[in-house]
Each structure stands twice: as C-alpha cells, then as structure tokens.
Amino acid sequence: MVLIKYLQLVGQMVSAIWILWFIFPRVDRDTQLNEIQVWAKKTLHVMGLRVHYEEASSTAQLSTMPLILVANHVSWLDVLIIQSLQPSIFIAKSEVRQWPLVGAMAQASGVVFVDRESTRSTLKMVESVSLALRQGYCVAGFPEGTSSEGREVSLFHANLFEAAVHHQIQVQPLALRYSGPITGELCSRAAFVGDMGFLSSLHQVMTAPCIQAGVFRGEMLSPLGHSRRSLANLSHRCVRTQLAALAA
C-alpha cells in the first residue's frame, strides 16, 4: 500500500514539473491558478490527507482578489492545503531552495524566499509581496517564522503585514490542525519540527494510515487604522482562538 502511494506521488511530481516548466509559460494567470489548485488537491489525496474546511458564518467565500492569508505553521503540508483552497504566492524560508526537487518547484511557481536574519532579505520580501498584490495575486505566509506541533501559536512577526497596511489589503487568518480522522486527537506525524529532514517528514506522512487536516477561516481583518504590529497581534489572536475551536 505504501509503495503504491509513493509511486502515485512520483507521478504527481512528474506532473508538477510538466505543469511548471511546460504549461505555465503558455497560459494566463487564471489558468495557472487553476492548475496549482487541481494539482494540490490530487497530491493531498495521494498522500492520504483529508481536508475539513470550516468558516465563520458571516464570511464570504475565499476570493482570487488580492488578499493576504496568514496561518499557524505546522508542516510543509500547510502549503498544499492552502493552495487547494486558494492558490497563492507563498513566503518561504530560504532553506527551502535546497530541498530536493521541492526547491526547484518552489522557485518555478514564484515562491518568495526570505532569510529572516537578513534585514536586506526581509526588505526585498516586502517589496516582492507588494508587487504580487499589485498584480492581483493572493499572498500567503506563516508569520510565526517557524513550525510547531500545532498545539500553540507563537507570536507573529510583523514584516508580512507591512504590505497589507501600505496597500490597504485585507488579511485572512487561517487556523490549521492535523488530527486522526477517528479519534480527533492531534496527529504529530504531520509536524515538521526541530532537525527533521524533509524526506523523513515525507515518510512519516506517507506511512500514516490517514491524516485529517482541519482548516478554520475566521473573520476577514481590515488593515484600516492599524500599524503592521497591531495587525500582526490581532491576526495572532484570531488564529489562536480559531485553533482552540478546532481542538475543542
């Protein structure tokens, strides 16, 4: 069974290479976004992940209008889950460039890499986010700056929120929680933490019987009247509250 899953995943990787290097250069933005979304959904299915999506009753459907999505960070799977719901330009740590195949795919799909220890790199990231928003893309990031097992949400760094305040772009908080589909208990196999390598994490996910990814979308946040720091703090409180609701 696991071997079959790996073979299917290899097929998805080949499909990703074909999409990024041969289809993307020939199609418009809307088609690119659709290709990303379809591929992400298929890949999650191959790996045995079920996505359970909830939203606040007063919020509208996710839109392709310029928007900044922020979420707690548990795993590299977070990217696939968000892409399956809302194709976006992602902010990622510079180390992702070095991951086998994934790094090359990330670069080809327009990921914005940032070294948070470098002020110059951070400023360049803000400029890249602003450009993506002006071009009509949604931008997604994980303001904690690191991943966790999913029990708590660390404070959010404010850099990503600068573009939201400057361009008056709304912010959409998302809470992500991985659990067993039967027990509902937190699933640690999905967590990508500490010194774990990407391939080790991938094997943990592929050998898990099934993982459910819970996604809760709260109220959209307006940047009006906020500084980047106050908007970051408000977003953090929203995600923390949403995560507690998922765990209840």
Rosetta blueprint (number, residue, H / E / L):
1 M L
2 V H
3 L H
4 I H
5 K H
6 Y H
7 L H
8 Q H
9 L H
10 V H
11 G H
12 Q H
13 M H
14 V H
15 S H
16 A H
17 I H
18 W H
19 I H
20 L H
21 W H
22 F H
23 I H
24 F H
25 P H
26 R H
27 V L
28 D L
29 R H
30 D H
31 T H
32 Q H
33 L H
34 N H
35 E H
36 I H
37 Q H
38 V H
39 W H
40 A H
41 K H
42 K H
43 T H
44 L H
45 H H
46 V H
47 M L
48 G L
49 L E
50 R E
51 V E
52 H E
53 Y E
54 E E
55 E E
56 A L
57 S L
58 S L
59 T L
60 A L
61 Q L
62 L L
63 S L
64 T L
65 M L
66 P L
67 L E
68 I E
69 L E
70 V E
71 A E
72 N L
73 H L
74 V L
75 S L
76 W L
77 L H
78 D H
79 V H
80 L H
81 I H
82 I H
83 Q H
84 S H
85 L H
86 Q L
87 P L
88 S L
89 I E
90 F E
91 I E
92 A E
93 K E
94 S H
95 E H
96 V H
97 R H
98 Q H
99 W L
100 P L
101 L L
102 V H
103 G H
104 A H
105 M H
106 A H
107 Q H
108 A H
109 S L
110 G L
111 V L
112 V E
113 F E
114 V E
115 D L
116 R L
117 E L
118 S L
119 T H
120 R H
121 S H
122 T H
123 L H
124 K H
125 M H
126 V H
127 E H
128 S H
129 V H
130 S H
131 L H
132 A H
133 L H
134 R H
135 Q L
136 G L
137 Y L
138 C E
139 V E
140 A E
141 G E
142 F L
143 P L
144 E L
145 G L
146 T L
147 S L
148 S L
149 E L
150 G L
151 R L
152 E L
153 V L
154 S L
155 L L
156 F L
157 H L
158 A L
159 N L
160 L L
161 F H
162 E H
163 A H
164 A H
165 V H
166 H H
167 H H
168 Q L
169 I L
170 Q L
171 V E
172 Q E
173 P E
174 L E
175 A E
176 L E
177 R E
178 Y E
179 S E
180 G L
181 P L
182 I L
183 T L
184 G L
185 E L
186 L E
187 C L
188 S H
189 R H
190 A H
191 A L
192 F L
193 V L
194 G L
195 D L
196 M L
197 G L
198 F H
199 L H
200 S H
201 S H
202 L H
203 H H
204 Q H
205 V H
206 M H
207 T L
208 A L
209 P L
210 C L
211 I E
212 Q E
213 A E
214 G E
215 V E
216 F E
217 R E
218 G L
219 E L
220 M L
221 L E
222 S L
223 P L
224 L L
225 G L
226 H L
227 S L
228 R H
229 R H
230 S H
231 L H
232 A H
233 N H
234 L H
235 S H
236 H H
237 R H
238 C H
239 V H
240 R H
241 T H
242 Q H
243 L H
244 A H
245 A H
246 L H
247 A H
248 A L
